[in-house]
Amino acid sequence: MRLENVGKIIDSLNVPVGVIDPKSMKFVYINNGFSSLFGYGKGEIVDLDISTLSTIFIDKKTFAKEVEILKAHKNLFHKAEIECKNGDRLFMELFLFFVELDGIDYIFFSCVEVADRDSLIKKEKEIELQISEIDRHNSMASLISSISHHWRQPLNIISLSADTIEMILEDKGVIDDEIKKELHKINEKTRTLSQTIDSFRNILGNPDEIKGEFDLLEILQESHVLSLTHIEQTKEKIDVTFSTDLKDCSIKGFKSSLKKVIYSILLNAQEAIVKRECDGCGKIDIELTQVDKFFKISITNNGVPITKEERKKLFEPYYTTKFMTQDVGLSLFYNKIIIERIFQGRLDLDKEFREGAKFNIFIPIERRECE
């Protein structure tokens, strides 16, 4: 294929592309994108030495070394300042590759402004981070499912053994109230462990869950009961209330995903109250209302207020204000992804609320089916 024919192809590309003769260091072709970006007409730049546009190839000796490297590796990346015709200098990322056409060697290069490329890389990293968070969660769900399977049977055996010991001692007439108390304590602890396993499974859900229609009221009622169970286990004195006037709250999506978000925020609320040391006056309110075309879930607590600095970083990845000792919740960053990406909704912190914290979840009532 001849350069003239290739020129027709690169003219159709949106990105700036130039072609250089590696022996003379001169341009032999540029496309319309190159001409528009740097201001040179095709006739002006042909036979122009590349060193007049950029200092990365300052002389033929340096350029010759680059050509040898390019021949060996087939392509190279360079960051360079390139001078436009009007004198402006643009910091560019150059992608150079070696091409042989009709027995003649050429260096083709495309270029992207580094600011645009850095923005693209930042966006790609954000997407990778989101995917990593989701993968990590699914791995946790699988792990908990496996652990619960292996724990359940030993816990049942321990509970059954305690009951058997109590029966045997009663038959022999050698049991007293102290022994009974300790055996009942064993049963109580095994039930607590079993409930903890269930809590983990309920929060993390099934990684292979299929989307479907479910009742938002049911999710909130389950979360309310689950939070009360968790508080009872930790012996904290926190009042948890749930209120709504709504009756029909059917939505489509992944049921366990929404449950994770709500329960995670409830755990955050509990830890904030513990941190404040409310001494029996801790309070968490869950409220479901309708605002325009959205279901609004508000979760309010009177725990330690979130500072101005914390508010700025609250939804950033891996940032947390929580204790990590008893945490089984998910980061607010991940919660936000679930609400925005899966439910096309919104999760935010009420900026006007100062007596603790108030999180609002908005889920569209009429929306397209979740992805």
C-alpha positions in Angstrom: 0.0 0.0 0.0 1.3 3.5 -0.9 1.4 6.5 1.4 -1.2 8.3 -0.8 -3.7 5.5 -0.1 -3.0 5.5 3.6 -3.5 9.2 3.7 -7.1 8.9 2.7 -7.6 6.6 5.7 -5.9 8.8 8.3 -7.7 11.9 7.0 -10.9 10.3 8.1 -9.6 10.0 11.7 -10.6 12.5 14.4 -7.3 12.3 16.2 -4.3 14.3 14.9 -1.9 12.1 12.9 1.4 12.9 11.3 3.9 10.9 9.2 7.6 11.5 9.3 10.5 10.3 7.1 12.9 8.7 9.7 16.0 9.5 7.6 15.4 13.2 7.1 13.3 13.9 10.3 10.9 15.8 8.1 7.1 15.6 7.8 5.7 13.9 4.7 2.0 14.0 5.6 -0.4 15.3 8.2 -4.2 14.7 8.5 -6.9 17.3 9.0 -6.9 16.7 12.7 -3.3 17.6 13.0 -3.7 20.7 10.8 -6.7 21.9 12.9 -4.9 21.4 16.3 -1.6 23.0 15.5 -2.7 25.5 12.8 -0.4 24.3 10.0 -1.7 23.7 6.5 -0.7 20.5 4.8 1.5 22.3 2.4 3.2 24.4 5.1 4.3 21.5 7.2 5.5 19.1 4.5 9.4 19.1 4.5 9.4 20.9 7.9 11.9 19.4 10.3 10.2 17.9 13.4 12.7 19.6 15.7 11.2 22.9 14.8 8.0 21.8 16.5 9.4 19.9 19.4 12.6 19.6 21.4 12.3 15.9 22.1 14.2 15.1 18.9 16.8 17.8 19.1 19.2 16.4 16.5 19.5 13.6 14.0 21.7 11.6 16.3 19.1 11.5 19.0 16.4 10.9 16.5 18.3 8.0 15.0 18.5 6.3 18.4 14.8 6.7 18.8 14.2 5.2 15.4 16.3 2.1 16.4 14.3 1.7 19.6 11.1 2.2 17.6 12.1 -0.5 15.1 12.8 -3.0 18.0 9.6 -2.3 20.0 7.3 -1.3 17.0 5.8 1.5 19.1 6.7 4.1 21.7 5.1 6.7 23.9 6.5 10.2 24.4 5.3 13.3 26.3 6.4 16.5 24.5 5.7 20.1 24.1 4.7 20.9 20.5 4.6 24.5 19.3 1.6 25.6 17.3 1.8 27.9 14.3 0.5 30.8 16.5 3.2 30.3 19.1 1.1 28.4 21.6 2.7 25.4 23.1 0.7 22.2 23.9 1.8 19.5 26.2 1.1 16.3 24.2 1.3 12.5 24.6 2.7 11.1 21.4 2.2 7.5 20.2 4.8 6.6 17.6 4.7 3.4 15.5 6.9 2.2 12.7 5.3 1.3 9.3 6.8 0.1 6.1 4.8 1.1 2.9 5.8 -0.1 -0.5 9.4 -0.8 0.7 9.8 2.6 2.4 10.0 3.1 6.2 7.8 5.7 7.8 7.1 6.8 11.4 3.4 7.5 12.1 2.4 9.3 15.2 -0.9 10.3 16.8 -1.1 12.8 19.7 -3.5 13.6 22.5 -3.3 16.6 24.8 -2.1 15.3 28.2 -4.8 17.2 30.1 -7.5 15.2 28.2 -5.6 11.9 28.5 -5.1 12.4 32.3 -8.8 13.1 32.6 -9.5 9.9 30.7 -7.0 7.9 32.8 -8.6 9.3 36.0 -12.1 8.3 34.8 -10.8 4.8 33.9 -9.3 4.4 37.4 -12.6 5.4 38.9 -14.4 2.8 36.9 -11.8 0.2 37.8 -12.1 1.1 41.4 -15.9 0.7 41.2 -15.6 -2.6 39.5 -13.0 -3.7 42.1 -15.4 -2.7 44.9 -18.2 -4.7 43.4 -15.9 -7.7 42.8 -14.7 -7.5 46.3 -18.2 -7.5 47.7 -19.2 -10.5 45.6 -16.2 -12.4 46.8 -17.2 -11.5 50.4 -20.7 -12.8 49.7 -19.3 -16.1 48.4 -16.9 -16.4 51.4 -19.7 -15.8 53.9 -21.9 -18.3 52.3 -19.2 -20.9 52.5 -18.3 -20.0 56.1 -22.0 -20.1 57.2 -22.3 -23.6 55.8 -19.3 -24.9 57.8 -20.3 -23.1 61.0 -23.9 -24.0 61.1 -23.5 -27.7 61.9 -20.9 -27.3 64.8 -23.1 -24.6 66.4 -26.1 -27.0 66.2 -24.0 -29.7 67.8 -22.9 -27.4 70.6 -26.4 -26.3 71.3 -27.7 -29.9 71.3 -24.8 -31.1 73.5 -25.7 -28.4 76.1 -29.4 -29.5 76.1 -28.3 -33.2 76.4 -26.0 -32.4 79.4 -28.8 -30.6 81.1 -31.2 -33.6 80.6 -28.6 -36.1 81.8 -27.8 -34.1 85.0 -31.5 -33.6 85.7 -32.1 -37.4 85.4 -29.3 -38.0 87.8 -30.5 -35.3 90.2 -27.2 -33.5 90.4 -28.0 -30.3 88.5 -28.4 -27.0 90.3 -29.4 -23.5 89.2 -25.8 -22.4 88.6 -25.1 -25.2 86.1 -28.4 -24.6 84.4 -27.5 -20.9 84.1 -24.2 -21.7 82.4 -25.7 -24.3 80.0 -28.4 -21.7 79.0 -25.6 -19.2 78.5 -24.0 -21.6 76.0 -27.3 -21.9 74.1 -27.7 -18.2 74.1 -24.3 -17.6 72.7 -24.7 -20.2 69.9 -28.0 -18.6 69.0 -26.2 -15.2 68.8 -23.5 -16.6 66.6 -26.2 -18.2 64.4 -28.0 -14.9 64.1 -24.7 -13.1 63.3 -24.2 -15.5 60.4 -27.7 -14.8 59.2 -27.0 -11.1 59.5 -23.9 -11.4 57.3 -25.8 -13.4 54.7 -28.7 -11.0 54.7 -26.5 -8.0 54.2 -24.1 -9.4 51.6 -26.8 -11.3 49.8 -26.4 -13.8 47.0 -23.7 -12.8 44.4 -25.8 -14.6 41.8 -29.1 -12.9 42.6 -31.4 -12.1 39.8 -33.1 -8.7 39.6 -36.8 -8.5 40.2 -39.7 -6.6 41.7 -39.9 -6.3 45.5 -41.6 -4.3 48.2 -39.6 -1.4 49.6 -41.7 -1.5 52.8 -40.7 -5.1 53.4 -37.0 -4.2 53.0 -37.3 -1.4 55.5 -39.2 -3.5 58.0 -36.6 -6.3 57.7 -33.8 -3.8 58.2 -35.6 -2.3 61.2 -35.9 -5.7 62.9 -32.3 -6.7 62.0 -30.9 -3.5 63.5 -32.9 -4.1 66.7 -31.5 -7.6 66.9 -28.0 -6.3 66.4 -28.4 -3.6 69.1 -29.9 -6.2 71.5 -26.8 -8.4 70.9 -24.4 -5.6 71.6 -26.4 -4.5 74.8 -26.6 -0.9 73.6 -29.6 1.2 74.6 -30.7 2.7 71.3 -34.3 3.3 70.3 -34.9 2.5 66.6 -38.2 3.6 65.0 -39.7 3.1 61.6 -42.6 5.3 60.2 -44.4 5.7 56.9 -47.9 6.4 55.6 -47.3 4.7 52.3 -48.9 1.4 51.3 -47.7 0.4 47.8 -44.0 0.7 47.4 -43.0 -1.8 44.7 -39.8 -1.2 42.8 -37.5 -3.2 40.5 -33.9 -4.0 41.2 -31.6 -6.2 43.3 -33.3 -6.7 46.7 -30.2 -7.6 48.6 -28.3 -4.7 47.2 -30.7 -2.1 48.7 -30.8 -4.1 51.9 -27.0 -3.8 52.1 -27.1 -0.1 51.8 -29.8 0.5 54.3 -28.3 -1.9 56.9 -24.9 -0.4 56.4 -26.2 3.1 57.1 -28.0 1.8 60.2 -24.7 0.3 61.5 -23.0 3.6 60.9 -25.7 5.3 62.9 -25.3 2.8 65.8 -21.6 3.3 65.9 -21.9 7.1 65.8 -24.3 6.9 68.9 -21.9 4.6 70.7 -19.1 7.0 70.0 -21.1 9.9 71.5 -21.8 7.9 74.7 -25.5 9.0 74.8 -26.0 6.9 77.9 -29.4 5.4 77.0 -30.7 8.3 74.9 -29.5 7.0 71.5 -32.1 7.3 68.8 -32.3 6.1 65.1 -35.3 7.1 63.0 -36.2 5.4 59.7 -38.8 7.2 57.6 -40.3 6.4 54.2 -42.0 9.2 52.3 -42.8 10.1 48.7 -41.3 13.3 47.2 -42.5 14.1 43.7 -41.6 11.0 41.6 -39.2 9.5 44.2 -39.5 7.3 47.3 -37.4 9.0 50.0 -35.8 6.9 52.7 -34.4 9.1 55.6 -32.2 7.5 58.3 -31.5 9.9 61.1 -29.3 9.4 64.2 -28.4 11.6 67.2 -24.8 10.3 67.4 -21.6 12.2 66.9 -22.1 14.9 64.3 -20.2 14.7 61.1 -17.6 17.5 60.9 -17.4 19.9 57.9 -14.1 18.3 56.8 -15.6 14.8 57.1 -18.5 15.9 55.0 -16.2 16.8 52.1 -14.7 13.3 52.0 -17.6 11.2 53.1 -18.4 9.6 49.8 -14.8 9.2 48.7 -13.5 5.6 48.2 -12.0 4.0 51.3 -12.8 7.0 53.5 -14.6 6.1 56.8 -15.5 7.8 60.1 -16.5 4.5 61.7 -14.9 2.3 64.2 -13.6 -0.8 62.6 -13.9 -3.2 65.5 -17.4 -4.4 64.9 -17.9 -3.1 61.4 -19.7 -5.4 58.9 -21.1 -2.5 56.8 -20.0 -1.3 53.4 -18.3 2.0 52.6 -20.5 5.0 51.7 -18.7 5.2 48.4 -19.9 1.7 47.5 -23.4 2.5 48.8 -23.6 5.5 46.6 -22.6 3.4 43.6 -25.4 0.9 44.3 -28.1 3.6 44.6 -26.9 5.6 41.6 -25.9 2.8 39.2 -28.4 0.0 40.1 -31.4 2.1 41.1 -30.7 5.3 39.2 -31.3 7.1 42.4 -29.4 9.4 44.8 -27.7 9.0 48.2 -26.8 12.2 50.1 -26.1 13.6 53.5 -28.6 16.3 54.7 -26.4 19.4 55.0 -28.9 21.2 57.2 -29.1 18.5 59.9 -26.7 19.1 62.7 -27.9 17.0 65.7 -26.1 13.9 64.5 -26.5 12.8 60.9 -29.3 12.3 58.4 -28.9 10.3 55.2 -31.4 10.5 52.4 -31.9 7.8 49.8 -34.0 8.8 46.7 -35.3 6.0 44.5 -37.4 6.8 41.4 -40.9 5.4 41.5 -41.3 5.1 37.7 -37.9 4.3 36.2 -36.3 2.2 33.5 -35.5 -1.4 34.5 -32.2 -1.6 36.4 -29.1 -2.7 34.5 
